[in-house]
Amino acid sequence: MVEPLHAAARRLPLLTLLALLLGVTPVRAEDERDAAFPELSVSMSKDMPEDPVHWMLLFDEFEWQDQRDDVLAWDAHAWIGTDRNRALLRAEGEREDGSTMENRLELLWLRPVAAYWDLVAGVRMDTEPESTRNFVGIGMQGLAPQWIEVEATVWAGENGQKAATLKLEYELLLTNRLILTPTVETDVYGEDDEENEIGSGFSTVKAGMRLRYEIRREFAPYVGIEWTGKFGDTADLARSNDEAVRDAHVVAGLRFWF
């Protein structure tokens, strides 16, 4: 039988008296409310933690390539900063027979401008055995529809050279640990640079497919294939120097970050 409301009300003082005799201080509803919803200052930012500094180093590719000669190749990203402003370092290159044949180093400032998209701006240095080229550039990076990762940057060289780079990457989860990653990367140049065997227009295209197994999320060996091609005036310059304009090779390496 449900106890009448007036009888329950008469019992409340008795419960309070019993709590005081036992040394228990009753908690008022107002105290519970104040503990759950503390009063904030006029500026809510004063009650929130400051934007912390984070950092990360990722070797997206660190691999051996079965070309005409064995090649060690890398593609790495490192950043440090807050959620609003970061310093970003991109590095990729190749070593062949103990010598660095290609090395591209980009130092960029990064700032979010929209959901999933960041603005990047900074400098780039391309180093080869016989030359060094410097650029300044601006671009975007982020996630396009269907979760395609995009890096797109336009560059201006110190000698008036104009260039653009585009990289697309997608991760297909076959299982929780087995991941297939197709990538496409291309370079476009505005003028001929015969000294460095670069022609105007679409210069090079690199497409790859890598299958990795994540032993841990921070450590994943992989195998794959990669195809590279030279086009337009760049292909003509390569042919004139008796160099191949198309190549496909097997790769094996590690993806790791910390």
Backbone torsions as a table, in degrees:
resi	resn	phi	psi	omega
1	MET	NA	136.5	-178.9
2	VAL	-77.4	130.1	-178.9
3	GLU	-69.2	134.9	178.8
4	PRO	-60.6	150.9	-176.6
5	LEU	-64.1	-38.2	-176.6
6	HIS	-70.2	-29.6	176.2
7	ALA	-70.7	-40.1	178.1
8	ALA	-64.6	-36.4	179.5
9	ALA	-65.3	-35.4	179.6
10	ARG	-68.0	-25.3	-177.3
11	ARG	-80.8	-18.8	-176.4
12	LEU	-60.2	-44.7	177.3
13	PRO	-61.2	-36.5	178.8
14	LEU	-63.6	-40.1	178.5
15	LEU	-65.9	-39.1	177.9
16	THR	-64.4	-43.3	178.5
17	LEU	-62.2	-41.2	178.2
18	LEU	-63.5	-39.5	178.3
19	ALA	-64.0	-38.6	179.2
20	LEU	-67.8	-39.5	178.6
21	LEU	-63.2	-33.3	179.9
22	LEU	-83.7	-2.8	178.7
23	GLY	81.8	18.5	179.4
24	VAL	-102.8	125.3	178.8
25	THR	-87.4	118.4	180.0
26	PRO	-61.5	142.1	177.7
27	VAL	-91.7	122.1	179.9
28	ARG	-78.1	153.3	178.9
29	ALA	-60.7	-34.8	179.6
30	GLU	-64.8	-38.5	179.1
31	ASP	-65.3	-40.1	178.6
32	GLU	-64.5	-41.0	179.8
33	ARG	-64.0	-43.8	-178.4
34	ASP	-65.9	-35.2	178.8
35	ALA	-68.8	-36.4	-178.7
36	ALA	-77.1	-31.6	-177.3
37	PHE	-129.3	78.8	-179.6
38	PRO	-65.1	151.0	180.0
39	GLU	-72.6	129.8	-179.8
40	LEU	-92.9	155.3	177.1
41	SER	-74.9	174.0	-179.3
42	VAL	-59.1	-42.7	177.6
43	SER	-99.2	111.2	-177.3
44	MET	-63.3	-24.4	-179.7
45	SER	-62.1	-25.1	178.9
46	LYS	-70.5	-23.1	-179.7
47	ASP	-95.0	-0.4	179.7
48	MET	-107.3	148.4	179.2
49	PRO	-65.1	150.1	177.7
50	GLU	-65.1	155.1	179.9
51	ASP	-63.9	108.6	-174.2
52	PRO	-74.6	160.2	177.2
53	VAL	-93.9	129.6	177.4
54	HIS	-122.3	164.9	175.3
55	TRP	-149.6	160.3	179.9
56	MET	-159.3	145.0	172.9
57	LEU	-126.3	121.3	-178.2
58	LEU	-125.4	123.2	168.0
59	PHE	-98.1	95.7	-179.8
60	ASP	-67.5	-34.2	175.9
61	GLU	-138.8	128.3	170.4
62	PHE	-144.2	99.1	-161.1
63	GLU	-145.4	158.7	169.7
64	TRP	-96.1	136.4	179.6
65	GLN	-120.9	132.5	-179.5
66	ASP	-88.2	77.4	175.5
67	GLN	-98.7	-161.4	178.2
68	ARG	-59.1	-35.6	168.8
69	ASP	-123.5	153.5	178.8
70	ASP	-62.9	134.4	-175.8
71	VAL	-126.4	137.1	170.4
72	LEU	-103.0	123.1	-177.3
73	ALA	-125.5	153.7	-179.9
74	TRP	-145.7	154.0	174.2
75	ASP	-146.3	107.5	-172.1
76	ALA	-127.5	151.4	175.2
77	HIS	-132.4	139.5	174.3
78	ALA	-139.7	141.5	177.5
79	TRP	-146.6	155.6	175.4
80	ILE	-147.3	140.5	179.2
81	GLY	149.8	-163.9	-178.8
82	THR	-102.7	-177.1	177.8
83	ASP	-67.8	-21.4	-176.3
84	ARG	-96.6	-33.3	-177.6
85	ASN	-141.5	132.6	-179.5
86	ARG	-140.5	151.7	167.3
87	ALA	-96.9	127.8	-174.5
88	LEU	-121.0	132.6	176.7
89	LEU	-119.0	125.2	173.4
90	ARG	-114.8	136.1	-180.0
91	ALA	-142.8	132.4	173.9
92	GLU	-148.3	149.2	-178.6
93	GLY	-178.7	-175.5	-178.5
94	GLU	-142.9	143.4	171.9
95	ARG	-120.8	135.4	-178.6
96	GLU	-134.4	126.6	-178.3
97	ASP	53.4	39.4	176.4
98	GLY	81.1	1.6	-179.7
99	SER	-118.0	141.1	177.5
100	THR	-78.1	114.8	-178.0
101	MET	-90.5	-35.4	178.4
102	GLU	-141.8	139.6	176.6
103	ASN	-151.6	117.8	178.5
104	ARG	-115.5	124.2	-177.9
105	LEU	-125.0	125.3	-179.3
106	GLU	-123.2	128.5	175.3
107	LEU	-116.0	115.8	-169.1
108	LEU	-129.9	153.1	168.1
109	TRP	-99.8	136.7	-174.6
110	LEU	-124.4	136.4	177.0
111	ARG	-146.4	129.1	177.4
112	PRO	-63.8	138.4	178.8
113	VAL	-125.0	-14.3	178.9
114	ALA	-162.6	170.3	177.2
115	ALA	-59.5	123.1	178.6
116	TYR	72.4	6.6	-176.8
117	TRP	-129.8	139.3	179.2
118	ASP	-125.0	143.6	170.9
119	LEU	-90.4	135.4	177.2
120	VAL	-126.5	146.1	177.6
121	ALA	-154.6	142.5	179.9
122	GLY	168.6	-147.6	-173.5
123	VAL	-125.1	158.8	-180.0
124	ARG	-140.2	143.3	176.5
125	MET	-131.2	123.3	175.0
126	ASP	-102.3	124.1	-178.4
127	THR	-120.1	128.0	174.4
128	GLU	-129.3	167.9	-175.4
129	PRO	-53.0	-32.9	-173.5
130	GLU	-117.1	4.2	-177.4
131	SER	-158.8	160.0	174.4
132	THR	-137.2	132.3	179.5
133	ARG	-123.7	139.0	-178.6
134	ASN	-118.7	143.5	-178.5
135	PHE	-138.9	159.0	164.1
136	VAL	-119.3	149.2	-175.5
137	GLY	-156.0	170.1	177.6
138	ILE	-146.0	146.9	-177.8
139	GLY	-170.1	-167.2	-179.2
140	MET	-133.3	152.2	170.2
141	GLN	-145.2	148.7	-179.2
142	GLY	164.3	-159.2	-176.8
143	LEU	-110.1	119.7	174.5
144	ALA	-85.6	171.4	174.6
145	PRO	-51.9	150.1	-175.0
146	GLN	69.3	16.3	175.1
147	TRP	61.4	40.8	174.6
148	ILE	-89.5	124.0	178.9
149	GLU	-79.2	131.8	-173.7
150	VAL	-126.0	134.6	167.5
151	GLU	-127.4	116.4	-178.9
152	ALA	-132.9	124.4	-175.8
153	THR	-141.8	140.0	172.8
154	VAL	-109.2	146.1	-172.3
155	TRP	-131.8	150.4	172.5
156	ALA	-125.7	125.3	-177.3
157	GLY	-87.8	166.2	-177.4
158	GLU	-67.8	-21.9	178.7
159	ASN	-104.7	24.0	179.8
160	GLY	85.0	3.0	179.6
161	GLN	-70.0	138.1	177.1
162	LYS	-115.4	141.7	-177.5
163	ALA	-151.4	163.1	175.7
164	ALA	-145.7	143.6	177.2
165	THR	-126.0	144.3	178.4
166	LEU	-139.8	129.7	177.4
167	LYS	-131.9	131.0	178.3
168	LEU	-122.0	138.4	-178.9
169	GLU	-145.5	142.5	179.5
170	TYR	-138.8	140.4	179.3
171	GLU	-111.9	119.0	179.7
172	LEU	-106.7	113.5	-178.4
173	LEU	-82.5	106.6	175.2
174	LEU	-77.8	-40.2	169.6
175	THR	-139.3	-173.1	178.0
176	ASN	-66.7	-22.9	-177.3
177	ARG	-115.8	-22.6	-176.1
178	LEU	-99.4	117.5	-171.4
179	ILE	-130.5	129.9	177.2
180	LEU	-102.8	128.0	-175.0
181	THR	-124.9	102.9	170.7
182	PRO	-84.7	143.4	179.1
183	THR	-136.9	150.0	173.2
184	VAL	-137.9	134.0	179.8
185	GLU	-139.0	137.0	-179.3
186	THR	-140.3	152.0	175.6
187	ASP	-121.2	137.5	177.4
188	VAL	-126.8	136.2	-179.3
189	TYR	-124.4	148.3	-177.8
190	GLY	-86.4	-26.0	-177.2
191	GLU	-136.3	161.6	174.6
192	ASP	-72.9	144.0	174.1
193	ASP	-136.5	79.9	-172.8
194	GLU	-64.4	-30.0	179.2
195	GLU	-58.9	-34.6	-179.8
196	ASN	-107.0	15.8	176.8
197	GLU	57.0	44.2	178.7
198	ILE	-119.7	128.7	177.4
199	GLY	-107.9	161.3	179.9
200	SER	-70.2	158.0	-179.1
201	GLY	88.5	-160.8	176.5
202	PHE	-63.9	119.3	-174.5
203	SER	-94.5	-60.2	-178.0
204	THR	-136.6	150.9	173.0
205	VAL	-131.7	134.3	179.0
206	LYS	-128.0	124.1	-180.0
207	ALA	-127.8	135.8	-177.4
208	GLY	-140.6	162.9	176.7
209	MET	-140.6	116.8	-177.0
210	ARG	-124.6	134.9	179.6
211	LEU	-113.3	115.9	-177.8
212	ARG	-117.0	154.8	176.2
213	TYR	-120.6	118.3	-175.8
214	GLU	-85.4	95.0	172.8
215	ILE	-59.0	-45.0	163.8
216	ARG	-133.7	162.2	179.6
217	ARG	-60.6	-27.9	-178.2
218	GLU	-86.1	-5.9	-172.8
219	PHE	-147.6	115.7	-175.3
220	ALA	-145.4	113.5	170.6
221	PRO	-74.8	155.0	-179.2
222	TYR	-150.3	161.8	171.7
223	VAL	-133.0	160.4	179.7
224	GLY	-179.3	-171.5	176.6
225	ILE	-131.4	152.9	178.6
226	GLU	-140.6	140.1	178.3
227	TRP	-121.8	135.5	177.6
228	THR	-128.0	146.0	179.1
229	GLY	-147.0	147.7	174.5
230	LYS	-110.3	144.0	-173.0
231	PHE	-133.0	163.7	173.9
232	GLY	58.8	-137.3	-178.3
233	ASP	-65.3	-29.6	177.6
234	THR	-64.6	-40.6	177.3
235	ALA	-65.0	-39.1	178.7
236	ASP	-63.1	-41.6	178.3
237	LEU	-64.4	-38.0	178.7
238	ALA	-66.5	-41.3	179.3
239	ARG	-64.3	-39.0	-179.8
240	SER	-65.1	-21.7	177.3
241	ASN	-102.6	17.0	179.0
242	ASP	56.7	41.2	177.3
243	GLU	-110.2	152.0	179.5
244	ALA	-72.0	145.1	178.0
245	VAL	-107.2	-9.7	176.1
246	ARG	-133.2	143.7	179.8
247	ASP	-157.2	140.3	174.2
248	ALA	-131.3	138.2	-176.5
249	HIS	-151.0	160.4	177.4
250	VAL	-87.7	145.8	177.2
251	VAL	-129.7	153.5	175.2
252	ALA	-150.2	133.3	-176.3
253	GLY	-168.7	-161.3	-178.2
254	LEU	-129.0	142.1	168.3
255	ARG	-114.8	124.3	-178.0
256	PHE	-149.1	156.4	179.0
257	TRP	-152.6	157.7	174.8
258	PHE	-158.8	NA	NA
